[in-house]
Amino acid sequence: MDSLMSASSPTQLFSSPAIIFSNQATTHKLESSLAFVCLPRHNNLLCRMSQAKEAKLWGGRFEESVTAVVERFTESISYDKALYKHDIRGSKAHASMLAKQGMISTSDRDSILEGLDEIERKIEAGEFVWRTDREDVHMNIEAALTDIIGEPAKKLHTARSRNDQVLTDFRLWCRDAIDTITESIKRLQISLVKLALNNENLIVPGYTHLQRAQPVLLQHLLLAYVEQLERDAGRLLDCRVRLNFCPLGACALAGTGLPIDRFMTAEILEFTAPMRNSIDAVSDRDFVLEFLSANSITAVHLSRLGEEWVLWASEEFGFITPSDSVSTGSSIMPQKKNPDPMELVRGKSARVIGDLVTLLTLCKGLPLAYNRDLQEDKEPTFDSVKTIVGMLEVSAEFAQNITFNQERIQKALPAGHLDATTLADYLVKKASDYSSSSLFFFIILSTTEGHMKLCTRIQIPFRTSHDIVGRAVALCVSKHCQLKDLSLDEMRSLNPVFDEDVYDYLGVENAVKKFCSYGSTGSACVASQLDYWVTKLRINKSNP
């Protein structure tokens, strides 16, 4: 992809005239036009009406000009100027193809390319005047090109409609946006893995139904979010593959009778191939729906992370303390220290989901092919991207500025009988280990013939062990103690299978040690998971 002026932070994607996005391994760009996404819809500096209204480029069959009300309502330049770099890139590819096919001269092609370079320079220097009477980014650039080079500019729209032109620009923009978001996801993953590396062996309560369930390693919990983010990146990359087909040359809907080379323009613009069906090419918005759906799932994951950290930062939990640099205060309560960034991450997920719903509703009743309704696909998409990048960025920042309160967590661990399931597993395992040489007791079972048989081996089904441990927990509740505080006699009163080795299974530390299944919270299993992510994300383990 073309190189751009650099920017040091994802935030600059929406605040500077030129953007580059880089990380340890590779440099990705979201075109500089994205800087316009967050500007007001009617920015006086960048979007103003000229004193003398000019004739529309499409106005040949019209005897009257549109009213000011219609012009204000139908313009899109206030936001689609974000596509300017992609529009210029697409026009350069189209001009080069027209010249190769003999439909314009090489001299005209060179004039067009030089004129487009000058327009791009003016835009990035803040010297370009965006005019609402020119409606959109495409007409603004084409009219400006005519102002600069004259007649050759009028040949640029040969075998091209705004329908295929805008879709080409939009697909290029979305492709770059996906690259930016996946890099932001990777940065958050790295922050979470580093947080895990810095909190080795810390056990926290694991929850189901927001009730204490089982002890888990904090590293295990943090890596669960890393896994979610990996799927988020995968969905975006899958979407990128499907959107990377070129609509340019489909024209209004039916294609063209001119001898264009759609494969050439697709190759120049780094698309996989031209879209097969010209009607589909100009009417399809599946790629945007899929993109915003992927963003919405990512937003939900970030909202869940935000919810957990907001809860953990409360006095009721007290598991984490955010630094002052990622906290805010109250205008009336001097003592307050709020984890506002993660509250807003939770809140802004609604925007991202709403952007998807807007697009779904927009598309649901449209006949083929193009309809002006589809002009409304840009703003929700721009908002979704801006919002999800911000959410990812601030989540990574928050992760780098929190401390886990180990003493508070340790004090909280005994409550809830977190080792109960491990005790149930003990009974299952203990019973199945029985042999005649370790017989505690006899069980008499009836045979089908009605005779009695002496058994020297017993197996306790898990449902039975669940019941036994449930009664043990009830005993603890009545005694206000933990399972490990019960005497062996008290345990044997519930079931004689219990032996001295039961205490090796009780207590959260012992319970965690007993987990051994693939993907579990056992120390060795979590260490393996952590090593995988350290390698995959190329993290320097010696300097987390």
C-alpha positions in Angstrom: 0.0 0.0 0.0 1.1 3.6 -0.5 3.1 5.2 2.2 1.7 8.1 4.1 2.8 10.7 6.6 3.3 9.2 10.0 1.2 9.5 13.2 2.2 8.3 16.6 -1.2 7.2 17.9 -4.5 5.6 16.6 -6.2 8.7 18.0 -4.6 10.7 15.3 -6.6 8.7 12.7 -9.4 11.1 13.5 -7.5 14.3 14.3 -4.7 14.9 11.8 -4.7 15.4 8.0 -2.5 12.4 7.3 -2.2 9.1 9.1 0.1 6.2 9.3 -0.4 3.2 11.7 2.6 1.2 12.7 3.6 -1.4 15.2 6.5 -3.8 15.9 6.2 -6.0 12.9 4.4 -4.2 10.1 3.1 -0.8 9.1 -0.5 -0.4 8.2 -2.3 2.7 7.1 -5.8 4.0 7.3 -5.8 6.6 4.6 -5.4 10.2 5.7 -9.0 11.0 4.7 -10.1 9.4 7.9 -9.0 12.5 9.7 -12.2 14.1 8.4 -14.5 11.5 9.9 -14.9 13.3 13.2 -15.3 16.8 11.9 -18.7 18.5 12.1 -21.1 17.7 9.3 -21.0 21.3 8.0 -17.5 22.5 8.8 -17.2 26.1 7.5 -13.5 25.7 6.7 -13.7 22.4 4.8 -17.2 22.5 3.4 -18.6 25.7 2.2 -20.8 26.9 -0.7 -19.2 28.9 -3.4 -20.6 32.3 -4.2 -21.6 31.4 -7.7 -23.5 28.1 -8.0 -22.2 26.1 -11.0 -24.1 23.8 -13.2 -24.2 20.2 -12.1 -22.1 17.7 -14.0 -25.2 15.7 -14.5 -27.4 18.7 -15.3 -27.8 18.4 -19.1 -31.4 17.3 -19.2 -32.6 19.7 -16.4 -34.0 23.1 -16.9 -34.0 24.2 -13.2 -31.4 23.9 -10.5 -32.2 22.2 -7.2 -33.4 24.3 -4.3 -31.1 25.1 -1.4 -33.1 22.8 0.9 -32.7 19.9 -1.5 -29.0 20.6 -1.9 -28.4 20.7 1.8 -30.4 17.5 2.4 -28.8 15.4 -0.4 -25.2 16.5 -0.1 -22.7 14.0 1.3 -19.4 16.0 1.0 -19.6 16.9 4.7 -18.6 13.3 5.5 -17.6 11.4 2.4 -14.6 13.7 1.9 -13.1 11.0 4.2 -12.8 8.9 1.0 -10.7 11.5 -0.9 -7.4 9.5 -1.0 -9.2 6.4 -2.1 -11.1 8.3 -4.7 -7.9 9.7 -6.1 -6.3 6.3 -6.1 -9.2 4.8 -8.0 -9.2 7.6 -10.5 -5.5 7.1 -11.2 -6.0 3.4 -11.8 -9.0 4.1 -14.1 -7.1 6.7 -16.1 -4.1 4.4 -16.5 -6.5 1.6 -17.8 -8.3 4.0 -20.2 -4.9 5.0 -21.7 -3.8 1.4 -22.0 -7.0 0.6 -23.8 -6.6 3.5 -26.2 -9.6 5.4 -25.0 -7.6 8.4 -23.8 -4.1 9.5 -24.9 -1.0 9.1 -22.8 -0.7 12.9 -22.7 -4.3 13.1 -21.3 -3.5 10.4 -18.8 -0.4 12.2 -17.6 -2.3 15.5 -17.2 -5.0 13.7 -15.2 -2.4 12.0 -12.9 -0.5 15.3 -12.3 -3.8 17.1 -11.6 -4.9 14.5 -9.1 -1.5 14.7 -7.4 -2.0 18.5 -7.1 -5.5 18.0 -5.6 -4.3 15.5 -3.1 -1.5 17.9 -2.1 -4.0 20.7 -1.6 -6.3 18.6 0.5 -3.5 17.5 2.8 -2.2 21.0 3.1 -5.7 22.3 4.0 -5.9 24.4 0.9 -8.7 22.6 -0.9 -12.2 24.1 -0.8 -14.9 21.5 -0.5 -18.2 22.8 -2.1 -21.6 21.5 -1.2 -23.0 22.5 -4.6 -20.6 19.8 -5.9 -22.5 17.3 -3.7 -19.8 14.7 -2.8 -16.2 13.8 -2.8 -16.2 12.4 -6.3 -17.8 15.5 -8.0 -15.6 17.8 -5.9 -12.5 16.2 -7.1 -13.6 15.8 -10.7 -14.7 19.4 -10.9 -11.5 20.6 -9.3 -9.5 18.5 -11.8 -11.4 20.2 -14.6 -10.5 23.6 -13.1 -6.8 22.6 -13.1 -6.3 20.8 -16.4 -9.3 21.5 -18.5 -10.7 19.2 -21.2 -8.7 16.1 -20.4 -10.4 15.9 -17.0 -13.8 15.4 -18.8 -12.5 12.1 -20.2 -11.9 10.6 -16.8 -15.5 9.5 -16.3 -15.4 7.4 -19.4 -16.9 4.0 -18.7 -17.4 4.9 -15.1 -20.5 5.8 -12.9 -20.5 7.3 -9.5 -22.2 4.0 -8.5 -19.1 1.8 -9.1 -16.8 4.7 -8.2 -18.1 5.2 -4.7 -18.2 1.4 -4.1 -14.6 1.1 -5.1 -13.6 4.0 -2.8 -15.6 2.5 0.0 -14.2 -1.0 -0.3 -10.6 0.5 -0.3 -11.5 2.5 2.8 -12.9 -0.5 4.6 -10.0 -2.6 3.7 -7.6 -0.1 5.3 -9.9 0.3 8.3 -9.8 -3.4 8.9 -6.0 -3.3 8.8 -6.0 -0.6 11.4 -8.5 -2.3 13.7 -6.6 -5.6 13.6 -3.4 -3.9 14.7 -5.3 -2.2 17.5 -6.6 -5.6 18.6 -3.1 -7.0 18.6 -1.9 -4.1 20.8 -4.6 -4.9 23.4 -3.8 -8.6 23.3 -0.1 -7.7 24.0 -1.2 -5.5 26.9 -3.3 -8.3 28.4 -0.6 -10.9 28.0 2.0 -8.6 29.6 -0.5 -8.1 32.5 -0.7 -11.8 32.9 3.1 -12.2 32.9 3.3 -9.7 35.7 0.8 -11.6 37.9 2.1 -15.1 37.9 0.5 -17.6 40.3 -2.2 -15.1 41.4 -5.4 -17.0 42.1 -8.8 -15.2 41.9 -12.3 -16.4 42.3 -13.9 -17.6 39.1 -17.6 -16.8 38.7 -20.7 -18.2 37.2 -24.0 -16.4 37.5 -21.8 -13.8 39.2 -21.6 -16.2 42.1 -18.3 -17.7 43.4 -17.7 -20.9 41.4 -14.1 -22.2 41.3 -10.6 -20.8 41.8 -8.8 -19.8 38.7 -5.4 -18.3 37.9 -5.7 -14.7 36.9 -3.5 -15.4 34.0 -6.1 -17.9 32.8 -8.8 -15.3 33.0 -6.9 -12.7 31.2 -6.0 -15.1 28.4 -9.7 -15.8 27.9 -10.1 -12.2 26.7 -7.0 -12.7 24.5 -8.7 -15.7 22.9 -11.9 -13.6 22.2 -9.9 -10.9 20.6 -8.1 -13.4 18.4 -11.5 -14.5 17.0 -12.4 -10.9 16.6 -9.3 -10.3 14.4 -10.1 -13.5 12.5 -13.6 -12.3 11.7 -12.2 -9.0 10.4 -9.6 -10.8 8.3 -12.2 -13.1 6.8 -14.4 -10.1 6.0 -11.4 -8.4 4.3 -11.0 -11.4 2.0 -14.6 -11.3 0.9 -14.7 -7.5 0.4 -11.5 -7.4 -1.6 -13.2 -7.6 -5.0 -13.3 -4.7 -7.3 -16.6 -3.1 -8.5 -14.9 -0.5 -10.8 -16.1 -0.8 -14.4 -19.6 -2.1 -13.4 -20.8 1.5 -14.2 -24.3 2.3 -13.2 -25.5 -1.3 -13.1 -25.2 -3.0 -16.5 -21.5 -2.6 -17.3 -20.3 -0.8 -20.5 -20.0 -1.3 -24.2 -16.5 0.2 -24.2 -13.5 -2.0 -24.3 -12.3 -1.5 -20.7 -10.0 -3.9 -18.8 -11.5 -4.5 -15.3 -8.8 -7.0 -14.4 -6.1 -4.3 -14.9 -7.8 -1.8 -12.5 -8.5 -4.6 -10.0 -4.8 -5.5 -10.0 -3.6 -1.9 -9.7 -5.8 -1.4 -6.7 -4.7 -4.7 -5.1 -8.1 -6.3 -5.3 -8.3 -10.1 -5.8 -10.3 -9.8 -8.9 -13.2 -7.7 -10.4 -16.7 -8.6 -9.2 -18.4 -11.0 -11.5 -21.8 -9.5 -11.7 -22.2 -5.7 -12.4 -25.6 -5.5 -10.8 -24.3 -7.1 -7.6 -21.2 -4.9 -7.8 -23.1 -1.6 -7.4 -25.8 -2.8 -5.0 -23.9 -5.0 -2.6 -23.4 -3.8 0.9 -22.8 -7.3 2.4 -19.2 -6.3 3.0 -20.2 -3.3 5.2 -22.8 -5.4 7.1 -20.2 -8.1 7.8 -17.6 -5.5 8.8 -19.9 -3.8 11.2 -21.1 -7.1 12.6 -17.5 -8.0 13.3 -17.0 -4.7 15.0 -20.1 -5.2 17.1 -18.9 -8.6 18.4 -15.6 -7.0 19.2 -17.4 -4.2 21.0 -19.4 -6.7 23.0 -16.2 -8.4 24.1 -14.7 -5.1 25.1 -17.9 -4.2 27.0 -17.6 -7.5 29.0 -14.0 -6.7 29.9 -15.1 -3.2 30.9 -17.9 -4.5 33.0 -15.6 -6.9 34.8 -12.9 -4.3 35.5 -15.5 -1.8 36.7 -16.9 -4.3 39.2 -13.4 -5.3 40.3 -12.4 -1.7 40.9 -15.4 -1.2 43.2 -15.0 -1.2 47.0 -17.3 -4.2 47.1 -14.7 -6.2 45.1 -11.5 -4.2 45.5 -9.6 -6.6 43.3 -7.9 -3.9 41.1 -6.8 -0.3 41.5 -6.5 1.8 38.4 -3.8 4.4 38.4 -4.8 8.1 38.6 -3.8 8.5 35.0 -6.7 6.4 33.8 -9.3 7.5 36.4 -11.6 10.5 36.9 -13.2 12.1 39.9 -16.6 13.6 40.9 -17.7 17.2 40.7 -19.3 16.9 44.1 -17.8 13.9 46.0 -14.1 14.6 46.7 -13.4 11.0 47.6 -14.4 9.5 44.3 -12.1 7.7 41.9 -13.9 6.3 38.9 -12.8 3.8 36.2 -14.6 6.0 33.6 -12.6 4.8 30.6 -14.0 1.2 31.0 -17.4 2.5 31.8 -17.4 4.4 28.5 -16.0 1.3 26.7 -19.1 -0.5 28.0 -21.3 2.4 27.0 -19.9 2.9 23.5 -20.5 -0.7 22.6 -24.1 0.5 22.2 -23.0 2.9 19.4 -21.2 0.2 17.5 -24.1 -2.2 17.8 -26.5 0.7 16.8 -24.4 1.4 13.7 -24.8 -2.2 12.6 -28.6 -2.0 13.2 -28.8 1.2 11.1 -27.1 -0.5 8.2 -29.3 -3.7 8.5 -32.4 -1.5 8.5 -31.2 0.6 5.6 -30.6 -2.4 3.4 -33.6 -4.6 4.3 -36.1 -3.2 1.7 -34.0 -2.1 -1.2 -34.7 -3.5 -4.7 -31.7 -4.0 -7.1 -29.6 -2.2 -8.1 -28.4 1.1 -6.7 -30.7 3.3 -4.6 -29.9 6.7 -3.1 -30.7 5.3 0.3 -27.3 3.7 0.2 -25.6 7.1 0.5 -26.5 6.6 4.2 -24.0 3.7 4.6 -21.0 5.9 5.2 -21.6 7.7 8.4 -22.5 4.6 10.5 -19.4 2.8 9.1 -17.2 5.8 9.8 -18.6 6.0 13.3 -18.2 2.3 14.0 -14.6 2.3 13.0 -13.8 5.5 14.9 -15.5 4.1 18.0 -14.0 0.6 18.0 -10.5 1.9 17.5 -11.0 4.3 20.4 -12.4 1.4 22.6 -9.4 -0.8 21.8 -6.9 1.9 22.4 -8.3 3.0 25.8 -8.7 -0.6 26.9 -5.0 -1.3 26.2 -4.1 1.9 28.0 -6.2 0.9 31.0 -4.6 -2.6 31.1 -1.2 -1.0 31.3 -2.2 1.1 34.3 -3.9 -1.2 36.8 -2.7 -3.0 39.8 -4.2 -6.2 41.2 -4.6 -6.1 45.0 -3.2 -9.4 46.0 -3.9 -9.0 49.7 -7.6 -8.1 49.1 -7.9 -11.0 46.7 -6.3 -13.5 49.1 -8.7 -12.4 51.8 -11.7 -12.9 49.5 -10.7 -16.4 48.3 -11.9 -18.5 51.3 -15.5 -17.4 50.9 -17.8 -19.5 48.6 -16.3 -23.0 49.1 -14.4 -22.7 45.7 -12.8 -26.1 46.3 -16.1 -28.0 46.4 -16.0 -29.3 42.8 -12.4 -30.5 43.3 -13.6 -32.4 46.4 -16.3 -34.0 44.2 -13.6 -35.0 41.8 -11.6 -36.5 44.7 -14.5 -38.8 45.5 -14.8 -40.0 42.0 -11.1 -40.6 41.6 -10.7 -42.1 45.1 -13.5 -44.6 44.6 -12.2 -45.7 41.2 -8.7 -46.3 42.8 -10.1 -48.8 45.2 -8.8 -52.4 45.2 -9.3 -55.3 47.5 -6.1 -54.4 49.4 -7.4 -50.9 50.3 -10.9 -51.9 51.2 -12.6 -49.7 53.8 -16.0 -51.3 53.9 -18.3 -53.7 52.2 -21.2 -53.0 50.0 -23.8 -55.7 49.6 -25.5 -55.7 46.2 -28.4 -58.0 45.1 -27.9 -60.1 42.0 -30.6 -60.7 39.5 -31.1 -64.1 41.0 -31.9 -62.6 44.4 -28.7 -63.8 46.0 -26.2 -61.6 47.9 -22.7 -60.9 46.7 -19.8 -59.3 48.5 -18.1 -56.5 46.5 -14.5 -55.5 47.1 -14.5 -52.5 44.8 -16.7 -49.4 44.7 -17.3 -46.7 42.1 -19.0 -43.5 43.1 -20.9 -41.8 40.3 -20.3 -38.1 40.0 -23.9 -37.3 40.8 -23.5 -39.2 44.0 -20.2 -37.4 44.8 -22.0 -34.1 44.0 -24.6 -34.9 46.6 -22.0 -35.9 49.2 -20.0 -32.7 48.8 -23.3 -30.7 48.8 -24.0 -32.1 52.3 -20.4 -31.3 53.3 -20.9 -27.7 52.2 -24.2 -27.6 54.2 -22.3 -28.8 57.3 -19.6 -26.0 56.7 -22.4 -23.4 56.4 -23.9 -24.5 59.8 -20.4 -24.5 61.4 -19.3 -21.2 59.7 -16.1 -22.9 58.4 -14.4 -24.0 55.2 -14.3 -27.5 53.8 -10.6 -27.9 54.8 -11.6 -27.2 58.4 -13.8 -30.3 58.6 -12.3 -33.1 60.6 -11.7 -36.5 58.9 -14.4 -38.0 61.2 -16.9 -35.4 60.1 -16.2 -36.2 56.5 -16.4 -39.9 57.0 -19.7 -39.4 58.7 -20.9 -38.3 55.2 -19.1 -41.1 53.4 -16.4 -43.6 54.5 -14.4 -43.2 51.3 -12.7 -40.0 52.7 -9.1 -40.6 53.7 -6.3 -38.4 55.0 -5.2 -37.5 51.5 -8.5 -35.5 51.1 -6.7 -32.5 52.5 -4.4 -32.4 49.5 -7.5 -31.4 47.5 -8.8 -28.7 49.8 -8.0 -25.0 49.8 -7.8 -22.9 46.6 -4.1 -23.5 46.1 -4.5 -27.3 46.2 -7.6 -27.1 44.1 -5.8 -25.2 41.3 -3.0 -27.7 41.3 -5.4 -30.6 40.6 -6.7 -29.2 37.3 -4.9 -31.0 34.5 -7.3 -31.1 31.4 -6.2 -29.4 28.2 -7.1 -25.7 28.4 -7.8 -25.8 32.1 -6.7 -23.4 34.9 -4.0 -25.8 36.1 -0.6 -24.1 36.4 1.1 -26.2 33.7 -1.9 -25.8 31.4 -1.9 -22.0 31.8 1.9 -21.8 31.4 1.5 -23.6 28.1 -1.3 -21.2 27.0 0.9 -18.2 28.0 3.9 -19.5 26.1 1.7 -19.8 23.0 0.7 -16.2 23.1 4.1 -14.9 24.0 5.4 -16.6 20.9 2.5 -15.6 18.6 2.5 -12.0 19.7 6.4 -11.8 19.8 6.5 -10.6 23.3 9.9 -10.2 25.1 9.1 -12.4 28.1 12.2 -11.1 30.0 10.9 -7.6 29.8 7.1 -7.7 30.0 
